[in-house]
Amino acid sequence: MAKQTITIYDVAREAGVSMATVSRVVNGNPNVKPVTRKKVNEVIERLDYHPNAVARGLASKRSTTIGVILPDITQMFFASLARGIDDIASMYKYNIILENSDEDVDKKVEVLENLQAKQVDGIIYMGNAVDDRLREAFKAARTPVVFAGSVDDKNTLPSVSIDNKAAVYEAVNKLIDNKNKKIAFISGPLSEPVNGKFRLEGYRLALSEAKVDYDENLVFETSNTYEDGVKLASEIASTTGVTAAFVANDSLAVGLLNGLQDLGVKVPEDFEIISSNNTSLTKMVRPQISSIGHPMYDTGAVAMRLLTKLMNKEEVEERNITLPFDMVFRQSTK
């Protein structure tokens, strides 16, 4: 037999108070006598009553729920960000609703509408694809929105990220210092600002300052998957003179590494690789992959704290926060 759902009516009846009193206790309203509050809390515990967040919001005009939109929860980068978000949300007594967008614009707009229908108090967006339609949808949202680890080249919304241009510039400089003259740039879709603008600009700036010619044939656009990296290995290996690559995704970098080694290419002796996010994937392979050290957990945590300030209408000195990064050199570079 299915367990009967306990409602606010059941708690009120058992405690001998009105439903309004139970609601005030649940929502932390101070206008309840201590003896009454104690009695209601005892009944809540005995009946194992769990108030619905949306129902609580009807009384408090807040749902204490945050919506988090991310491309794919199985991707380690976004999962690490989500952990930071969750820890700070728990500290401030917020629940989280996770929604996968699959990096599809139509689905992102649909997910945004669904979250607003659930009366979330704020939204954190993670994803690389940002276009005008999505910007307008976020601007029209009735709740604050913060980008976490995502880049909006127009800076129309609050965000927390690293300086991707500077990070790639530093990574490519390392490869240039190691006497590499032909360095490939491998990323996801160039239509995404983080790739086509910021990362590519960092790559080109490093080449320019070292007086190395930019060759568009060394820029490879993929779907950011492990399989793409494996397939790309043969093309990279057959491209004359290419001895290194900056790769904008760890799964992609692992695929490239394995694909090259299957072809007999030695890493780093014959070919050097630097990846982008420093997820645990970079340490699971041999040789371990050098990477930009992205503060993933901190990015999520700072984004959630920024969102709490916006939801509470606190003063915010900086709406677009840039966190520091570092370089983690392992065995895939000399």
C-alpha positions as CSV (number, residue, x, y, z in Angstrom):
1,M,0.0,0.0,0.0
2,A,1.3,3.4,-1.0
3,K,2.4,5.7,1.8
4,Q,-0.2,8.5,2.4
5,T,1.1,12.0,1.7
6,I,1.1,14.2,4.8
7,T,-0.3,17.7,4.1
8,I,-0.3,21.0,6.0
9,Y,-4.0,20.2,6.9
10,D,-2.9,17.1,8.7
11,V,-0.3,19.0,10.7
12,A,-2.7,21.7,11.6
13,R,-5.3,19.2,12.8
14,E,-2.9,17.2,14.9
15,A,-1.4,20.3,16.5
16,G,-4.8,21.9,17.1
17,V,-3.8,25.1,15.2
18,S,-4.8,26.8,12.0
19,M,-3.1,26.1,8.7
20,A,-1.9,29.7,8.6
21,T,-0.1,29.1,11.9
22,V,1.6,26.0,10.5
23,S,2.6,28.0,7.4
24,R,4.1,30.7,9.6
25,V,6.2,28.1,11.5
26,V,7.4,26.5,8.3
27,N,8.4,29.8,6.8
28,G,10.2,31.0,9.9
29,N,7.8,33.8,10.7
30,P,8.6,35.2,14.2
31,N,4.9,36.0,15.0
32,V,4.3,32.6,16.6
33,K,4.3,31.9,20.3
34,P,7.3,29.8,21.3
35,V,5.0,27.1,22.9
36,T,2.9,26.9,19.7
37,R,6.0,26.8,17.5
38,K,7.4,23.9,19.6
39,K,4.1,22.0,19.4
40,V,3.9,22.4,15.6
41,N,7.5,21.4,15.1
42,E,6.9,18.3,17.2
43,V,4.0,17.3,15.0
44,I,5.9,18.0,11.8
45,E,8.7,15.7,13.0
46,R,6.3,13.0,14.2
47,L,4.3,13.0,11.0
48,D,7.5,13.3,8.8
49,Y,5.9,16.3,7.0
50,H,8.0,17.8,4.2
51,P,6.5,21.1,3.0
52,N,6.6,21.6,-0.8
53,A,8.9,24.5,-1.7
54,V,6.4,26.0,-4.1
55,A,3.7,25.8,-1.5
56,R,5.9,27.6,1.0
57,G,6.5,30.2,-1.6
58,L,2.8,31.0,-1.8
59,A,3.0,32.3,1.8
60,S,6.5,33.8,1.8
61,K,6.5,35.0,-1.9
62,R,9.7,33.0,-2.2
63,S,10.2,29.4,-3.1
64,T,13.8,29.1,-1.6
65,T,14.5,27.2,-4.8
66,I,17.2,27.8,-7.4
67,G,17.1,26.7,-11.0
68,V,20.4,25.5,-12.6
69,I,20.6,25.1,-16.3
70,L,23.5,23.1,-17.6
71,P,24.4,21.4,-20.9
72,D,25.0,17.9,-19.5
73,I,25.3,16.8,-15.9
74,T,27.6,13.9,-17.0
75,Q,30.3,16.4,-18.1
76,M,32.9,16.6,-15.3
77,F,33.5,20.4,-15.8
78,F,29.8,21.3,-15.2
79,A,29.4,18.7,-12.5
80,S,32.3,20.3,-10.6
81,L,30.7,23.7,-11.0
82,A,27.3,22.3,-9.8
83,R,29.0,21.0,-6.6
84,G,30.2,24.5,-5.7
85,I,26.7,25.9,-6.4
86,D,25.1,23.2,-4.3
87,D,27.3,23.8,-1.2
88,I,26.6,27.5,-1.1
89,A,22.9,27.0,-1.8
90,S,22.7,24.6,1.1
91,M,24.5,27.2,3.3
92,Y,21.8,29.7,2.5
93,K,19.0,27.1,2.8
94,Y,18.1,27.0,-0.9
95,N,17.0,23.9,-2.8
96,I,18.2,23.3,-6.4
97,I,16.4,22.1,-9.5
98,L,18.9,20.8,-12.2
99,E,17.8,21.0,-15.8
100,N,19.8,19.6,-18.8
101,S,19.7,21.9,-21.9
102,D,21.7,19.7,-24.2
103,E,23.2,23.0,-25.6
104,D,20.0,23.4,-27.7
105,V,18.7,26.9,-27.8
106,D,15.0,25.9,-28.1
107,K,15.4,23.6,-25.1
108,K,17.1,26.3,-23.1
109,V,14.2,28.7,-23.6
110,E,11.8,25.9,-22.8
111,V,13.7,25.0,-19.6
112,L,13.9,28.6,-18.6
113,E,10.1,28.9,-18.9
114,N,9.6,25.7,-16.9
115,L,11.8,26.9,-14.1
116,Q,9.9,30.2,-13.9
117,A,6.6,28.3,-13.8
118,K,8.0,26.5,-10.8
119,Q,8.5,29.9,-9.2
120,V,12.3,29.6,-8.6
121,D,13.9,32.6,-6.9
122,G,16.9,32.7,-9.2
123,I,18.6,30.9,-12.1
124,I,22.2,29.9,-12.7
125,Y,23.2,29.2,-16.3
126,M,26.0,27.0,-17.4
127,G,26.8,26.5,-21.1
128,N,28.9,27.8,-23.9
129,A,26.3,28.7,-26.5
130,V,24.8,32.2,-25.9
131,D,22.9,34.0,-28.7
132,D,20.6,37.0,-28.8
133,R,17.5,35.0,-28.4
134,L,18.7,33.5,-25.2
135,R,20.0,36.8,-23.9
136,E,16.5,38.3,-24.5
137,A,14.9,35.4,-22.7
138,F,17.1,35.8,-19.7
139,K,16.6,39.6,-19.6
140,A,12.9,39.1,-19.7
141,A,13.0,36.6,-16.8
142,R,11.2,37.6,-13.6
143,T,14.1,36.3,-11.5
144,P,17.9,37.2,-11.4
145,V,20.1,35.1,-13.7
146,V,23.9,34.5,-13.2
147,F,26.2,32.9,-15.7
148,A,28.6,30.3,-14.1
149,G,31.7,29.4,-16.1
150,S,29.9,30.7,-19.2
151,V,31.0,33.6,-21.3
152,D,28.6,36.3,-22.7
153,D,30.7,38.4,-25.0
154,K,28.3,41.3,-24.6
155,N,28.3,41.2,-20.8
156,T,24.6,41.8,-20.6
157,L,24.2,39.5,-17.5
158,P,26.1,38.9,-14.3
159,S,28.7,36.3,-14.7
160,V,31.6,34.4,-13.0
161,S,34.4,33.0,-15.1
162,I,38.1,33.1,-15.8
163,D,39.9,35.2,-18.4
164,N,39.8,32.6,-21.2
165,K,41.8,34.8,-23.6
166,A,44.7,35.2,-21.1
167,A,44.6,31.5,-20.1
168,V,44.9,30.3,-23.7
169,Y,47.6,32.9,-24.4
170,E,49.6,31.6,-21.5
171,A,49.1,27.9,-22.6
172,V,50.2,28.6,-26.2
173,N,53.2,30.6,-25.0
174,K,54.3,27.5,-23.1
175,L,54.1,25.5,-26.3
176,I,56.0,28.2,-28.2
177,D,58.7,28.3,-25.5
178,N,59.1,24.6,-26.1
179,K,60.2,25.3,-29.7
180,N,56.9,24.3,-31.3
181,K,56.3,26.4,-34.5
182,K,53.1,24.8,-35.8
183,I,50.5,24.6,-33.0
184,A,47.0,23.4,-33.6
185,F,44.0,25.1,-32.0
186,I,41.2,22.5,-31.3
187,S,37.9,23.5,-29.8
188,G,34.2,23.1,-29.8
189,P,32.0,25.2,-32.1
190,L,33.6,28.5,-33.0
191,S,30.1,30.1,-33.0
192,E,30.4,29.9,-29.2
193,P,32.0,33.1,-27.9
194,V,34.3,31.3,-25.5
195,N,35.9,29.5,-28.4
196,G,35.5,31.7,-31.5
197,K,36.3,34.9,-29.7
198,F,38.1,34.6,-26.4
199,R,40.1,31.4,-26.7
200,L,41.0,32.0,-30.4
201,E,42.0,35.5,-29.7
202,G,44.4,34.3,-27.0
203,Y,45.9,31.8,-29.4
204,R,46.3,34.3,-32.2
205,L,47.9,36.9,-29.8
206,A,50.5,34.4,-28.6
207,L,51.4,33.5,-32.1
208,S,51.6,37.1,-33.2
209,E,53.9,38.2,-30.4
210,A,56.2,35.2,-31.1
211,K,56.1,36.2,-34.8
212,V,54.6,32.8,-35.7
213,D,52.3,33.0,-38.7
214,Y,48.6,32.2,-38.0
215,D,47.3,29.4,-40.2
216,E,43.6,28.9,-40.3
217,N,44.2,25.3,-41.5
218,L,45.5,24.6,-38.0
219,V,42.2,25.6,-36.4
220,F,40.0,22.6,-35.9
221,E,36.3,22.9,-34.9
222,T,34.6,19.9,-33.3
223,S,31.6,18.9,-31.2
224,N,33.8,18.6,-28.0
225,T,33.6,14.8,-27.7
226,Y,36.1,12.1,-27.0
227,E,35.3,10.5,-30.3
228,D,36.0,13.7,-32.1
229,G,39.5,13.7,-30.6
230,V,40.2,10.2,-31.7
231,K,39.0,10.9,-35.2
232,L,41.0,14.1,-35.4
233,A,44.3,12.4,-34.4
234,S,44.9,11.0,-37.9
235,E,44.3,14.4,-39.5
236,I,46.6,16.1,-37.0
237,A,49.3,13.4,-37.5
238,S,49.2,13.8,-41.3
239,T,49.5,17.6,-41.2
240,T,53.1,18.4,-41.9
241,G,55.1,20.0,-39.1
242,V,52.4,20.1,-36.4
243,T,54.0,19.2,-33.1
244,A,51.6,20.6,-30.5
245,A,48.0,21.5,-29.8
246,F,45.9,23.5,-27.4
247,V,42.7,21.6,-26.8
248,A,39.7,23.4,-25.3
249,N,38.0,20.4,-23.7
250,D,39.4,17.6,-21.6
251,S,37.4,14.8,-23.2
252,L,38.5,16.0,-26.6
253,A,42.1,16.2,-25.4
254,V,42.0,12.6,-24.0
255,G,40.6,11.4,-27.3
256,L,43.4,13.2,-29.2
257,L,46.0,11.7,-26.9
258,N,44.7,8.1,-27.3
259,G,44.3,8.5,-31.0
260,L,47.8,9.8,-31.5
261,Q,49.3,7.0,-29.4
262,D,47.4,4.4,-31.4
263,L,49.1,5.8,-34.5
264,G,52.5,5.5,-32.8
265,V,53.0,9.2,-32.1
266,K,54.8,9.7,-28.8
267,V,53.5,12.3,-26.3
268,P,55.3,14.6,-25.4
269,E,58.4,13.5,-27.4
270,D,56.8,13.9,-30.8
271,F,53.7,15.9,-29.9
272,E,52.7,18.2,-26.9
273,I,49.1,18.7,-25.6
274,I,47.7,21.3,-23.3
275,S,44.0,21.1,-22.3
276,S,41.6,23.6,-20.8
277,N,39.6,22.6,-17.7
278,N,41.9,20.4,-15.5
279,T,39.1,17.9,-14.7
280,S,40.0,14.6,-13.2
281,L,40.2,13.2,-16.8
282,T,43.5,14.9,-17.3
283,K,45.0,12.7,-14.5
284,M,43.4,9.4,-15.5
285,V,45.4,9.0,-18.7
286,R,49.0,8.2,-19.3
287,P,50.8,10.5,-19.9
288,Q,48.8,12.8,-17.7
289,I,47.7,15.9,-19.6
290,S,48.9,19.5,-18.9
291,S,46.0,21.9,-18.5
292,I,44.8,25.3,-17.6
293,G,43.9,25.2,-14.0
294,H,40.2,26.3,-13.9
295,P,38.8,27.0,-10.4
296,M,35.6,25.0,-11.2
297,Y,34.3,24.6,-7.6
298,D,35.0,28.2,-6.8
299,T,33.3,29.4,-10.0
300,G,30.1,27.6,-8.9
301,A,30.3,28.8,-5.3
302,V,31.0,32.5,-6.2
303,A,28.2,32.4,-8.8
304,M,25.7,31.1,-6.2
305,R,26.8,33.8,-3.7
306,L,26.4,36.5,-6.3
307,L,22.9,35.2,-7.1
308,T,21.9,35.3,-3.4
309,K,23.0,39.0,-3.3
310,L,20.9,39.8,-6.4
311,M,17.9,37.9,-5.1
312,N,18.1,39.8,-1.8
313,K,18.6,43.1,-3.6
314,E,22.0,43.6,-1.9
315,E,24.5,46.0,-3.3
316,V,26.8,44.3,-5.8
317,E,30.1,46.0,-6.6
318,E,31.1,43.8,-9.5
319,R,28.5,42.0,-11.7
320,N,31.1,40.3,-14.0
321,I,33.6,38.5,-11.8
322,T,36.9,37.1,-13.2
323,L,38.5,34.5,-11.1
324,P,42.3,33.6,-11.2
325,F,43.5,30.6,-13.1
326,D,46.8,28.8,-13.1
327,M,48.8,26.4,-15.3
328,V,49.2,22.8,-14.3
329,F,52.0,21.1,-16.3
330,R,52.1,17.4,-16.4
331,Q,53.6,14.7,-18.7
332,S,52.0,15.8,-22.0
333,T,54.4,18.8,-22.3
334,K,58.2,18.9,-22.1
